[in-house]
């Protein structure tokens, strides 16, 4: 296999810039979707009983995001190594999919699954449940901001040739091409 390109998002964009982009997109999506939903739901009072489950849902969001990616890899019958570490007082470290090699369609499906399974139903629920629409809308907006890195990875994958294989590393991924045999 020949390495076409190695992509490290934190080296290319910087960790702070990626976090700022995620925060900006979360706020933008929340503001754009809150205004029409507040007109749809009218003068409903938001249930304050849901604040504690909302906090738990926000804390568990990175784990749910990673589990959906693991689920999509297991559906594709790909083996994964899932190291899990707690780092100080921070949230659990992201799961790493080291050594997983995917084709281009498999990588696209894996990258889109967290948005399809977690974010889109959250927006649908917020449009249907008037009492909890604020919390589900906030959760979905934050998760959509969190998937910004997935969409940047998908941008690189869409630009890659059709025959490319994606090899996940601990901090990024490599785009690999098979050598032609003569």
N, C-alpha and C positions, 0 to 999 in steps of 0.2 A: 504494500500500500504506500502511496505517496501522499504526503501531507500537502494539501492545497492551501490551507490557511488555519492558523491557530487564533482563537478569539478569546480574549480575557476582558470582560466588560469592565471590571473594576480598574484595570490598568488603562483601558482606553478612555473611559468616561470619568472615572474617579468615584469613590464610594459616596461622597457627599453630594455630588451632582446627580447620581442615580437616585439617592434618597429625596433630593429636592424635586426631581422630575416626578417621582412617585407621589409625593405629597401634593404637588401642583395638580396632577391629573386627578387625584382623589378629591381634592377640593372643587375642581372644575366640574367633574361629573356629579358631585353631590349638589352643587348649586344649580346646575342645569336641570337635574332631575327633580330636585326638591320643589321648585316653583310650580311646575305643572301638577305634581302630585298633591301639593297643598291646595290647589284649586279643585282637584278631583275629590279629595277627601273632605274638604270644607273645614269646619270648625271643630274637628274631633280633638279631644284631649288625648295626649299621648299617655299611655299607661306607664306610671313610674315603677310599677312592679317589675318591669322588664329590664331595669337598669343593671341588676346583678347578673342575670343571664347574658346580657349584652357584653359586659366586661369579661365574663368567662369566654364568650365567643370570640372576642377580639384577641384575648391571650392565646386561645387555641388555634387561631387562624393560620399561623405558619405551619403548624403540625398538620392541620387539615389539608392545606395546599400541597404539602409534600406527600401526604397519604394518597391524594387523588392522582398525583404523578406516578407513585408506586403502583397504584391500582391500574392505571393505563398501561404501564410497562408489564404488569403481570397478565393483563388481557392480551397483550401482544406476545406473551410467552418469552419475555426477556428476563434473565436473572439480574437481580440488583443486589448490591452491597450497601447496606444502610447504616452507616455509623451515626450514632446519636450522642451528642455531648451537651452538657449544660455548661455555660461559660459565665461564671460569676453570678451577678444579679440580672444578667441579660436573659432574653428569651432563649429557648432551646436553639442550638445551632441548626442550620439548614441541613437537610439530608443531602448527602453527596451521592451521585450515581456514578462512581468511578468504575471505569472499565466497561460500561455499557456501550455497545455499538449499534446504532440504529440506521436504517435507510432514511431517505428524505421524507417519504410519506409517514413513516412511523414517528419521526421526530416532530413533524407538524401536528400529528394527532396528540402526541404526548404534551407538546407545548400549549395546545388549545384546550385540553381537558379541564384544567382548573377553572378557566373562564366559563366553559360550557356547563360544568357540573355545579360550581359554587356561585358564580357571580350572576349569571342569567336567571336562575331560579330566585335568587335574592331580590332582583329587580321586579320579577313577576309577583313575588309574595308582597313586596312593598306596595305594589299597585292594587292588591286585593284586600289586604288586612289594614283597615283604617286605624286600629288601635296601636299597631306596632310598626307602622310604615316608616317612621323616623329611624328606628333602630335597625330595621332590615336594610333601609336605604343607606344609612351610614356604614353598616358592615359591608354591603356590596360595593360601595364606593371605595372604601379602604382596600378591599380585596382587589378591585380593578387596578388601583394604584400599585398594589404589590405585584401584580402580574406584568408590570411594565418591562421588567427584565426578560420575561418570557417572550414578549412581543418583539423586543430588540433582537433576541436570539432567533426568533422566527423570521425576522427581516433578513438576517444573514443567510439563513437556510433557504429562503425563497430565492435569493440571488445566486445560490450555488447551482452547479450543473445537476442534471437529473440523476446521474449515476453516483452521486456522492454518498459517502457513509459518514455519519456523525459519531465521533468517539468522545464520550464525556470524560472530562478531567476533573480534578478536585476544585479548580477555580474557573473553569471555562470548558471549551470544547474544541476539537480539531475537526476540520473538514478533510476527509480522506478520499482519494481516488484509487481504485484498483489498478495495478499495473497490467498493461495489455501483454499477453503472451504471444510471441511470434513463432 
